[in-house]
């Protein structure tokens, strides 16, 4: 089984157990390749994606806002 498939299996189990799960796979290409997301460099592209995420989250009253900083070691 590939790593993304294994991650999807675990995410599915967590979701079925009642967890609020989001699985992002392949975002590296999105931020490291110029032209897919607005921005002159990786930092600017990440900022663009974060702005979209926060704008979307503002429309969702059923969920807390996304974190302003996410560190995998914190979770």
Secondary structure, DSSP 8 states (H G I E B T S, - for coil): --HHHHHHHHHHHHHHTT-------SHHHHHHSBTTBS-SSHHHHHHHHHHHHHHHHHT-TTS----SS--GGG-
